[in-house]
Amino acid sequence: MNDLAGRHFVLGLSGGIACYKAAELCRALIKEGATVQVVMTEAAEQFITRVTMQALSGRPVYSSQWDGREPNTMPHINLSREADAIVVAPCSADFMAKLLHGRADELLSLMCLARPIDKVPLLLAPAMNREMWAHPATQRNMMQLTADGAHILGVGSGFQACGETGDGRMLEPPELLEDIVAFFQPKSLAGKNILVTAGPTFEAIDPVRGITNLSSGKMGFAIARAAREAGGNVTLVAGPVSLPTPRGVTRINVQSAQQMLEATVPQAQLADIFIATAAVADWRPAQASDQKIKKDGSGNTPQMSFTENPDILATVAGSERATSGALFCVGFAAESHDLLAHAQAKRIRKGVPLLVGNIGPATFGADDNALLLVDAATTVEVPRASKLELARHLIAEIARRL
């Protein structure tokens, strides 16, 4: 899946040690199908060479307004008009101040000023020392640049080249790539609050053993990412999985079905959309041992009784907000056979307007799948694709139904 196929970016580098990350970002953009034209300031050339960026981008690097390769001596016009976006990474404190005041004393700032604002967005990846980032002047500049239409990609936190630790690091290239991809996705859920449950639950037998299932959480995490890309405010209640949290998503970690219920119900009171992808265990041991159950050498096996777990989807779907239409609920059904019949029955039983069916367990842990969307009137088959592609398709369907 090439999320940026056909896109053309001007990648601008201002001065800073984070220029080394720009090399990896350039490569990542190209791997996603984009073309990249690199423009460097004189300060950036103190940290990384034009030869490196030319080799990675496959294009000659520009750094001077007076470049003789442009017959009209107007690279600030020619290059900016070709771009789908200008991405400045790293964007130093000095360069942010320059942009704020409309200064244009070298090619990159001149290009940012000359770009058609309504057609060529400006994305900035700040990179600076923690004190520089926290300084009131920098924060004022950032707020005004945002008001002027620039999109700030945010900063990371951690160890800095100067030896200090704090906010101000340029985001890592995979984080920047995820944010750039998200920027170009349709904002069909802008301003909506979306609650997603994902992954398995773990029902303890004793302190070291428990009952769980093969759910990897990949589909739920993909849906959380797609909902955030669509402009939503996303909360993800996740069972025990080791997947990284999608950018911009608030994550609540839980273990058991009861914990997932206790985390989900209050969040559902704030949500506009609830998507229940978690594979919640139907039963749990009636009594968990507080010590590890040991074999006694007799060959006897422990006898266990079970009790039914709470039905999280039915609980939320039966709430006043859901029944009044204020909360749109989506359920998932992972079935081993008779997918359509089981999905239709589950949609009615749970009382949800949309039920998403998929075949398991072969798809558990896989990066792709196929889905069946079932509502009261229609059945839509979504062909096999990556789980992120399926998630984006599902988010578009939910937005359409809203």
C-alpha positions, 0 to 999 in steps of 0.5 A, spaced: 500 500 500 503 506 497 499 511 501 502 517 498 502 515 491 502 520 486 504 526 491 510 530 490 513 534 496 518 539 497 522 537 503 526 543 506 531 542 511 533 548 515 539 548 520 540 543 525 543 536 527 536 533 526 538 533 518 540 526 519 533 524 520 531 528 514 535 523 510 530 517 512 524 521 512 526 522 504 527 515 503 520 513 507 516 518 503 519 515 496 517 508 499 510 510 500 510 512 492 511 520 493 517 524 489 521 528 493 525 535 491 530 537 496 531 544 498 536 546 503 538 552 507 546 554 507 545 552 515 543 545 513 549 544 509 553 544 515 549 538 518 548 533 511 551 534 504 547 535 498 550 529 495 547 525 500 540 528 499 540 527 492 542 520 492 536 519 496 531 523 492 534 521 485 533 529 484 538 535 484 538 538 490 536 546 490 539 551 495 540 557 491 535 562 489 540 564 483 540 556 481 542 556 473 538 550 472 532 554 472 532 558 466 527 564 469 531 564 475 525 563 479 526 556 483 521 559 488 516 559 483 517 553 479 518 548 485 513 550 489 507 550 484 509 543 482 508 541 490 502 537 493 506 540 500 512 543 503 515 539 508 520 543 513 524 537 517 527 539 521 524 546 522 529 550 527 527 556 531 530 561 527 526 558 521 520 558 524 521 566 526 523 567 519 516 564 517 512 568 522 515 575 519 515 573 512 522 574 511 525 571 504 532 572 504 534 565 501 530 560 497 527 555 502 523 561 506 522 565 499 519 558 497 514 558 503 512 565 502 511 564 495 507 558 495 499 558 493 497 558 500 490 555 498 493 549 494 500 548 497 500 546 505 506 548 509 508 542 514 513 544 519 517 539 524 520 543 529 527 541 532 531 544 537 533 544 544 528 544 550 529 551 552 528 554 545 522 550 544 519 552 551 521 559 550 515 564 550 517 567 543 517 560 540 511 558 543 508 565 540 511 563 533 508 556 533 501 559 535 501 564 530 504 560 524 498 555 526 493 561 525 496 563 519 495 556 516 501 552 517 500 545 520 505 543 526 507 536 526 509 536 533 515 535 537 518 529 540 521 528 547 527 525 550 535 525 550 538 531 545 544 532 542 546 537 547 546 532 552 539 535 555 533 531 556 526 534 554 521 536 549 523 539 542 526 533 538 524 532 531 519 526 531 522 520 528 521 519 521 516 513 522 512 518 526 512 524 521 510 519 515 504 517 519 502 524 520 504 526 513 499 520 511 494 522 516 494 529 513 492 527 506 486 523 508 479 525 508 476 528 515 470 525 515 469 524 522 472 531 524 470 533 531 467 526 533 469 522 539 470 515 537 471 510 542 475 503 540 476 497 543 481 492 541 485 486 542 483 480 547 482 479 554 486 475 559 482 472 564 486 470 570 486 462 573 492 464 578 497 469 578 501 466 572 496 463 568 489 465 564 484 464 559 485 468 553 485 468 545 489 469 539 486 476 537 492 480 535 489 487 536 491 489 529 484 490 526 482 495 532 489 499 532 488 500 525 481 502 526 483 507 531 489 510 526 484 511 521 479 514 525 484 519 527 486 520 520 479 522 519 479 527 524 476 524 530 478 524 537 480 517 538 480 513 545 483 506 544 481 501 550 486 495 549 487 488 551 494 485 553 497 486 546 504 489 544 502 494 538 505 501 538 499 506 540 497 510 533 499 517 533 494 522 536 490 516 540 489 516 547 490 509 550 487 505 556 490 498 557 486 493 561 487 485 562 480 482 563 473 483 560 471 486 567 476 491 566 475 493 559 467 494 561 469 499 567 474 503 562 469 503 556 462 505 559 464 511 562 468 513 555 462 511 552 458 517 555 463 522 551 463 518 545 459 519 538 461 513 535 463 506 539 467 501 535 467 494 539 473 490 535 475 487 542 475 479 542 472 479 549 472 472 553 465 469 554 467 466 560 472 467 566 474 462 572 469 463 577 474 463 582 481 465 581 487 462 585 491 468 589 497 463 588 500 459 583 496 452 582 501 447 583 501 439 580 501 435 586 504 429 583 498 425 583 496 426 576 489 429 578 487 435 574 484 441 578 477 442 577 474 449 575 468 452 574 466 458 570 462 464 570 459 468 564 463 475 563 459 482 562 457 483 554 460 490 553 457 491 546 450 489 549 451 494 555 453 500 551 448 499 545 443 498 550 445 505 554 440 511 553 445 515 549 445 509 544 438 508 544 437 515 543 441 515 537 446 520 540 451 514 540 453 510 533 455 503 535 459 498 531 460 491 533 465 485 530 463 478 529 469 473 528 466 467 526 469 460 523 463 458 519 457 461 516 459 468 517 453 472 514 448 468 518 452 469 524 453 476 523 446 478 522 444 474 528 449 478 532 447 484 529 440 483 532 441 480 538 446 486 540 442 491 538 447 495 533 446 498 527 452 496 523 455 489 524 462 487 521 464 480 520 470 476 518 473 469 518 477 467 524 482 464 526 486 464 520 486 472 520 488 473 527 495 476 527 495 477 519 496 484 516 490 483 511 483 480 511 476 481 508 470 484 511 462 483 511 458 489 513 451 488 515 446 493 517 438 492 517 438 493 509 444 491 506 450 486 506 456 489 503 463 485 502 469 488 502 475 485 498 481 482 502 486 488 503 491 490 508 487 491 515 489 499 515 485 499 508 479 496 511 479 500 517 479 506 512 473 503 508 469 502 515 470 509 517 468 512 511 462 507 511 460 509 518 461 517 516 456 516 511 451 512 515 452 518 520 
